[in-house]
């Protein structure tokens, strides 16, 4: 499925769950990192497919892994500035649909043309240093078995020549994995014996979409709605592109400072797992209580659909706060090119 198809599904569902009309929406913002051959403005495509009026503007943004969370930040800013009162924000990505391309506009004079995989070129390779992101799950199995993800998932129907299949669970989870099996996997990026990143400790190639509905406090009161949470603060920081995975350290410290919270008073953290080595570095640097971090598992087991991941981990955090009767949460991601983004939310 195209990313916009997935995006339209979650846009419809978030309106349904909030009991809001498509006509109530002022603007739609959807993060997406891989847009080659997706047609003009995939966010607008998703908006119109979801039944929103042609009068409602929609646009996409590309902050790589942080796209889905940055879209929420932009919606928050718009509402805070008084430019809107109802925003749909999220992310959509279909990594399986990223095309291979070849530059032929100037012709090929000698030798074979160079075909590029846009998923690797535009999504997984640092543009400054030309290095793959890879250079730089028992808990999840139980969480899926217990149905803890069911509330945040919208079933998706996919029709092919073989019939219609309904996806209502994340298919990337591999319940039968063992430590012994994972230890046998070969390193993917450095193969001289010193590499540690394998298919078992890195996030996968996934298709996904996620969305949230943002409203001003006045709009919520007027409609008599019960929000899941309020945005307390957000932050975005930069770091060395060669160690982009450490980005959440500065971002989390900055958002805690803005929220006037200590790291100890935060009940739950959702920190995107690009790679196990990256996640462990962030945990060690922030000195967090591991029992509060990705308590149902993270992207290594669940998946990391680049532009949708920020919104996905935020949605997971919101439902997790509700299910565990917790109050304060922080979501954060590292971003290719050397950046980090974080958001602090509080149940109300």
Legacy VTK file of the C-alpha trace (Angstrom):
# vtk DataFile Version 3.0
C-alpha trace
ASCII
DATASET POLYDATA
POINTS 348 float
0.000 0.000 0.000
1.094 3.570 -0.657
1.966 5.716 2.338
-0.988 7.989 1.578
-3.347 4.987 1.686
-2.102 4.140 5.173
-2.277 7.788 6.176
-5.900 8.117 5.093
-6.852 5.145 7.287
-5.435 6.647 10.488
-6.835 10.106 9.684
-10.325 8.625 9.357
-9.893 6.640 12.557
-8.609 9.519 14.689
-11.625 11.615 13.679
-13.943 8.710 14.464
-12.412 8.150 17.906
-12.659 11.847 18.765
-16.207 12.028 17.378
-15.194 14.955 15.166
-16.360 15.873 11.696
-13.826 16.215 8.865
-15.177 19.750 8.474
-13.816 20.643 11.926
-10.181 20.257 10.857
-8.164 23.397 10.058
-5.058 21.695 8.663
-3.351 18.315 8.181
0.397 17.760 8.638
1.959 14.357 7.898
5.627 13.457 8.166
7.129 11.284 5.426
10.762 10.681 4.521
10.415 8.641 1.315
8.286 10.466 -1.251
9.893 9.490 -4.589
7.247 8.393 -7.105
4.485 8.920 -4.533
2.818 11.724 -6.485
2.421 15.350 -5.511
2.033 16.067 -1.800
1.189 12.629 -0.324
-0.175 14.324 2.803
-2.805 16.065 0.682
-3.606 12.740 -0.986
-4.150 11.123 2.419
-6.303 14.029 3.581
-8.624 13.903 0.575
-8.789 10.088 0.625
-9.865 10.332 4.261
-12.834 12.468 3.246
-11.617 15.864 4.387
-12.844 18.902 2.492
-10.853 20.310 -0.400
-10.848 23.533 1.642
-8.642 21.934 4.335
-4.946 22.428 3.498
-2.473 19.594 4.008
1.274 19.339 3.688
4.080 16.912 4.380
7.464 17.376 5.986
10.718 15.449 5.987
12.755 15.370 9.179
13.632 11.724 8.574
12.997 9.676 11.740
11.668 12.752 13.549
9.088 13.641 10.885
6.046 12.175 12.634
6.821 13.917 15.931
7.836 17.203 14.287
4.415 17.319 12.604
2.827 17.311 16.069
5.196 20.090 17.158
4.124 22.212 14.175
0.447 21.622 14.901
1.063 22.604 18.514
2.809 25.810 17.422
-0.022 26.731 15.055
-2.635 26.289 17.775
-0.460 28.113 20.319
-0.108 31.042 17.913
-3.874 31.220 17.429
-3.689 30.351 13.729
-5.835 27.224 14.156
-7.780 25.308 16.774
-7.999 21.773 15.319
-5.070 19.990 13.672
-4.476 16.446 12.464
-0.800 15.568 12.725
1.103 12.351 12.214
3.323 10.392 9.897
3.036 7.914 7.036
5.645 5.734 5.381
5.715 2.796 2.985
9.308 1.634 2.857
8.334 -1.367 0.747
7.152 1.011 -1.990
10.353 3.093 -2.175
11.483 2.853 -5.820
14.871 2.238 -7.402
15.804 5.130 -9.683
18.327 5.972 -12.369
19.260 9.444 -13.620
18.716 9.505 -17.391
17.794 13.133 -18.025
21.303 13.977 -19.251
21.781 10.636 -20.984
24.399 7.932 -20.352
27.550 8.275 -22.458
29.668 5.301 -21.363
29.238 2.343 -19.056
26.153 1.127 -17.233
23.788 3.528 -15.536
23.903 3.622 -11.751
20.620 2.522 -10.157
19.936 3.945 -6.702
17.702 2.450 -4.020
15.814 5.514 -2.740
15.094 3.818 0.575
18.832 3.582 1.269
19.846 6.815 -0.489
17.153 9.108 0.932
16.225 7.319 4.137
19.161 5.376 5.547
22.369 7.087 4.386
23.910 10.161 6.000
24.061 12.794 3.257
27.130 14.559 4.682
29.391 11.569 5.326
27.733 9.047 2.961
27.618 6.393 5.671
24.754 4.000 6.368
22.797 4.575 9.564
23.938 1.115 10.661
27.531 2.277 10.995
26.816 5.002 13.344
12.101 -9.099 22.427
10.620 -10.737 25.047
8.685 -7.799 26.525
7.116 -7.002 23.157
5.965 -10.577 22.577
4.116 -10.569 25.896
2.620 -7.137 25.266
1.219 -8.252 21.911
-0.066 -11.499 23.408
-1.860 -9.536 26.135
-3.472 -7.251 23.544
-1.849 -4.105 24.903
-1.289 -2.710 21.395
-4.820 -3.464 20.164
-6.280 -0.147 21.309
-3.831 1.924 19.286
-4.055 -0.157 16.082
-6.483 0.320 13.189
-7.021 -2.894 11.154
-5.890 -2.519 7.531
-7.372 -4.583 4.681
-5.029 -5.494 1.828
-6.545 -7.067 -1.294
-4.536 -9.100 -3.801
-5.191 -11.857 -6.325
-5.157 -14.344 -3.464
-7.935 -12.527 -1.633
-8.234 -10.008 1.184
-6.010 -10.089 4.250
-6.719 -8.051 7.385
-3.660 -6.819 9.281
-4.658 -6.064 12.872
-1.328 -6.859 14.529
2.202 -5.712 13.797
3.673 -8.443 11.620
7.332 -7.569 12.248
7.339 -9.037 15.769
9.096 -12.426 15.892
7.884 -14.224 19.042
10.117 -17.269 18.584
13.402 -15.353 18.699
15.984 -16.533 21.230
19.248 -15.062 22.464
21.083 -18.016 20.936
19.512 -17.446 17.500
20.240 -13.719 17.584
23.862 -14.343 18.565
24.405 -16.373 15.379
23.412 -13.519 13.033
26.247 -11.913 11.094
27.056 -8.180 11.307
25.494 -6.246 8.409
27.731 -3.215 7.975
31.232 -3.916 9.325
32.254 -7.457 8.428
35.897 -7.594 9.583
34.974 -9.181 12.891
34.561 -5.935 14.833
30.965 -5.173 13.760
28.018 -5.620 16.113
24.927 -4.432 14.190
22.928 -7.390 12.865
19.432 -7.967 11.515
18.481 -9.010 15.027
19.515 -5.853 16.892
18.518 -3.232 14.319
15.103 -1.877 13.365
13.484 -3.194 10.191
11.923 -2.073 6.921
8.278 -1.305 7.609
5.102 0.314 6.297
2.991 2.269 8.772
1.030 5.407 9.583
-0.056 7.095 12.802
-2.025 10.243 13.591
-3.209 12.362 16.499
-5.880 15.040 16.735
-4.712 18.272 18.371
-7.078 20.896 19.794
-6.752 24.092 21.758
-7.941 24.002 25.366
-10.831 26.289 24.474
-11.921 24.002 21.635
-11.805 20.954 23.918
-13.983 22.687 26.518
-16.441 23.902 23.890
-16.892 20.363 22.576
-16.954 18.722 25.995
-14.197 16.283 25.023
-11.815 14.365 27.273
-8.265 14.613 25.873
-5.709 11.846 26.295
-3.015 14.322 27.327
-1.623 17.812 26.905
1.684 18.809 25.321
3.904 20.367 27.989
7.044 21.048 25.936
9.079 19.914 22.952
12.683 20.279 21.856
14.883 19.770 18.829
18.678 19.682 18.942
21.701 18.923 16.796
24.720 16.654 17.215
27.596 15.180 15.202
26.107 13.398 12.145
28.588 10.541 12.563
26.992 9.668 15.909
23.458 10.779 15.089
22.030 8.073 17.372
23.015 10.044 20.459
20.614 12.858 19.434
17.924 11.973 22.023
20.337 12.707 24.892
20.448 16.452 24.242
16.803 16.526 23.147
15.505 14.776 26.285
17.621 16.929 28.597
16.364 20.035 26.806
12.688 19.049 26.925
12.939 18.187 30.636
14.420 21.626 31.245
11.609 23.302 29.283
8.955 21.275 31.124
10.654 21.964 34.469
10.659 18.227 35.177
13.359 16.001 36.603
14.078 12.752 34.772
13.013 10.853 37.901
9.489 12.279 37.947
8.779 11.103 34.382
6.710 7.924 34.583
7.353 6.520 31.097
9.764 7.075 28.224
9.326 5.993 24.600
12.757 6.273 22.971
12.903 5.097 19.381
15.263 2.177 18.851
17.080 2.575 15.567
19.753 0.123 16.707
20.459 -1.659 19.984
23.920 -0.087 20.277
22.389 3.353 19.767
19.614 2.740 22.306
22.038 1.484 24.945
24.256 4.541 24.422
21.276 6.835 24.999
20.178 4.946 28.114
23.684 5.034 29.550
24.180 8.737 28.803
20.808 9.794 30.236
21.130 7.420 33.223
17.446 6.510 33.028
15.605 3.872 35.008
15.348 1.126 32.374
12.057 -0.105 33.833
10.468 3.126 32.557
11.805 2.930 28.987
9.976 1.188 26.110
8.247 -1.056 28.619
6.413 -3.030 25.918
9.377 -3.213 23.573
10.613 -0.836 20.902
11.341 -0.397 17.228
13.888 -3.222 16.972
11.060 -5.691 17.502
8.108 -3.578 16.388
9.568 -1.733 13.389
10.801 1.724 12.391
8.848 3.168 9.417
11.042 6.275 9.131
8.600 9.190 8.694
5.814 7.591 10.742
7.861 6.529 13.766
7.646 9.805 15.680
3.861 9.785 15.653
3.811 6.034 16.347
5.873 6.238 19.534
3.791 9.213 20.700
0.541 7.279 20.189
2.047 4.285 21.993
3.077 6.545 24.879
-0.392 8.123 25.154
-2.166 4.779 25.387
0.488 3.403 27.726
0.049 6.328 30.126
-3.670 5.666 30.099
-3.400 1.905 30.575
-0.917 2.144 33.453
-2.655 5.145 35.053
0.591 7.122 34.758
0.848 10.885 34.365
4.051 12.143 32.733
5.733 10.808 29.605
8.536 11.710 27.199
8.912 10.566 23.573
12.174 11.031 21.683
13.964 9.963 18.496
17.379 10.282 16.909
17.411 11.797 13.421
19.700 11.158 10.460
22.075 14.034 9.759
22.807 14.466 13.453
19.718 15.657 15.325
17.332 14.691 18.094
13.714 15.554 18.887
11.671 15.069 22.057
8.217 15.845 23.438
6.914 15.899 27.009
3.220 15.098 27.534
1.021 14.886 30.613
-2.302 13.124 31.128
-5.137 15.446 32.090
LINES 2 350
136 0 1 2 3 4 5 6 7 8 9 10 11 12 13 14 15 16 17 18 19 20 21 22 23 24 25 26 27 28 29 30 31 32 33 34 35 36 37 38 39 40 41 42 43 44 45 46 47 48 49 50 51 52 53 54 55 56 57 58 59 60 61 62 63 64 65 66 67 68 69 70 71 72 73 74 75 76 77 78 79 80 81 82 83 84 85 86 87 88 89 90 91 92 93 94 95 96 97 98 99 100 101 102 103 104 105 106 107 108 109 110 111 112 113 114 115 116 117 118 119 120 121 122 123 124 125 126 127 128 129 130 131 132 133 134 135
212 136 137 138 139 140 141 142 143 144 145 146 147 148 149 150 151 152 153 154 155 156 157 158 159 160 161 162 163 164 165 166 167 168 169 170 171 172 173 174 175 176 177 178 179 180 181 182 183 184 185 186 187 188 189 190 191 192 193 194 195 196 197 198 199 200 201 202 203 204 205 206 207 208 209 210 211 212 213 214 215 216 217 218 219 220 221 222 223 224 225 226 227 228 229 230 231 232 233 234 235 236 237 238 239 240 241 242 243 244 245 246 247 248 249 250 251 252 253 254 255 256 257 258 259 260 261 262 263 264 265 266 267 268 269 270 271 272 273 274 275 276 277 278 279 280 281 282 283 284 285 286 287 288 289 290 291 292 293 294 295 296 297 298 299 300 301 302 303 304 305 306 307 308 309 310 311 312 313 314 315 316 317 318 319 320 321 322 323 324 325 326 327 328 329 330 331 332 333 334 335 336 337 338 339 340 341 342 343 344 345 346 347
